[in-house]
Amino acid sequence: MVFGQHGVNVPTDVSETGSFLLLLTLTRERRALATMPGSLVRYFEDLGLLRVIPVTFMPATGAIGTITLRSRATSAAAALLIECVRKVSRSLPQSACIARDS
C-alpha cells in the first residue's frame, strides 16, 4: 500500500515477523527494509547496527476485535484490555473505527 502510494512496485521478497532480532538480521544481511517501533530503531541506530530512513506512513492494519465466551467470566486482564482498546478507539477519528459492542 505504501509502495503504491509512491509509485514504487511492491517487493516480491517479503518477510513478516514479530521478532526484532530477525528484523535486525534481515536488514543487515539481506539489505532489507523493515518497520520497527521508534524506540527500538533508535536503540539499534545508537549501537551502529542500522541506519534510519525517515518515512511517515499510516500502518495498513485490519480490523481488531475481541471475542468472549458467554459461559465464562472474562478475566480481569482481558476486561482491562477491552476497556483500554475501547477508550483509545473513542479518541480516534470516526473514519478509523468501526465500533460494535455486543
C-alpha positions as CSV (number, residue, x, y, z in Angstrom):
1,M,0.0,0.0,0.0
2,V,2.7,2.5,1.0
3,F,4.8,1.5,-2.0
4,G,1.9,2.0,-4.4
5,Q,1.2,5.5,-3.0
6,H,4.7,6.5,-4.1
7,G,4.6,4.8,-7.5
8,V,7.0,2.0,-6.5
9,N,6.4,-1.7,-7.1
10,V,5.8,-3.8,-4.0
11,P,8.8,-6.0,-3.2
12,T,8.4,-9.7,-4.2
13,D,10.7,-11.0,-1.4
14,V,8.7,-10.1,1.8
15,S,9.1,-11.5,5.3
16,E,6.8,-10.8,8.2
17,T,7.8,-11.5,11.8
18,G,7.3,-10.2,15.3
19,S,10.9,-10.9,16.1
20,F,13.0,-7.8,16.3
21,L,16.2,-9.9,16.3
22,L,15.1,-11.5,13.0
23,L,14.3,-8.0,11.6
24,L,17.7,-6.8,12.6
25,T,19.4,-9.8,10.9
26,L,17.4,-9.4,7.7
27,T,18.1,-5.7,7.4
28,R,21.8,-6.3,8.0
29,E,22.4,-9.4,5.9
30,R,19.9,-9.0,3.0
31,R,19.9,-5.3,2.5
32,A,16.3,-5.3,3.5
33,L,13.9,-2.6,4.8
34,A,11.9,-3.0,8.0
35,T,9.4,-1.1,10.0
36,M,10.1,-1.0,13.8
37,P,9.0,0.9,16.8
38,G,10.9,4.2,17.1
39,S,12.4,3.4,20.4
40,L,13.8,0.1,19.1
41,V,15.2,1.6,15.9
42,R,16.9,4.5,17.8
43,Y,18.5,1.9,20.1
44,F,19.9,-0.1,17.1
45,E,21.0,3.1,15.4
46,D,22.8,4.3,18.6
47,L,24.7,0.9,18.6
48,G,25.6,1.5,14.9
49,L,23.7,-1.6,13.8
50,L,21.4,0.1,11.3
51,R,20.6,3.4,9.7
52,V,17.2,5.1,9.8
53,I,15.4,6.1,6.6
54,P,12.7,8.5,8.0
55,V,9.4,7.7,6.3
56,T,6.0,8.7,7.6
57,F,3.0,6.4,6.7
58,M,-0.2,5.1,8.2
59,P,0.1,1.4,9.1
60,A,-2.0,-0.8,7.0
61,T,-3.8,-2.8,9.7
62,G,-7.0,-4.6,9.5
63,A,-9.9,-4.6,11.9
64,I,-9.2,-5.5,15.5
65,G,-11.9,-7.2,17.6
66,T,-12.4,-9.2,20.8
67,I,-14.3,-12.4,21.3
68,T,-15.5,-13.6,24.7
69,L,-17.3,-16.7,25.7
70,R,-20.8,-16.3,27.2
71,S,-20.3,-19.3,29.5
72,R,-17.1,-18.0,31.1
73,A,-16.3,-15.0,33.1
74,T,-13.9,-12.5,31.5
75,S,-10.6,-12.3,33.4
76,A,-9.5,-9.1,35.0
77,A,-6.7,-8.7,32.5
78,A,-8.9,-9.3,29.5
79,A,-11.5,-6.8,30.8
80,L,-8.9,-4.2,31.3
81,L,-7.5,-4.7,27.8
82,I,-11.0,-4.4,26.3
83,E,-11.6,-1.2,28.3
84,C,-8.3,0.3,27.1
85,V,-8.9,-0.6,23.5
86,R,-12.4,1.0,23.6
87,K,-11.0,4.1,25.3
88,V,-8.3,4.6,22.7
89,S,-10.7,3.9,19.8
90,R,-13.0,6.7,21.1
91,S,-10.1,9.2,20.7
92,L,-9.5,8.2,17.0
93,P,-11.3,9.8,14.1
94,Q,-14.6,8.1,13.3
95,S,-13.3,7.1,9.9
96,A,-10.7,5.0,11.5
97,C,-13.1,3.0,13.7
98,I,-16.0,0.7,13.3
99,A,-17.3,0.0,16.8
100,R,-19.8,-2.6,17.7
101,D,-20.5,-3.6,21.3
102,S,-22.4,-6.8,21.9
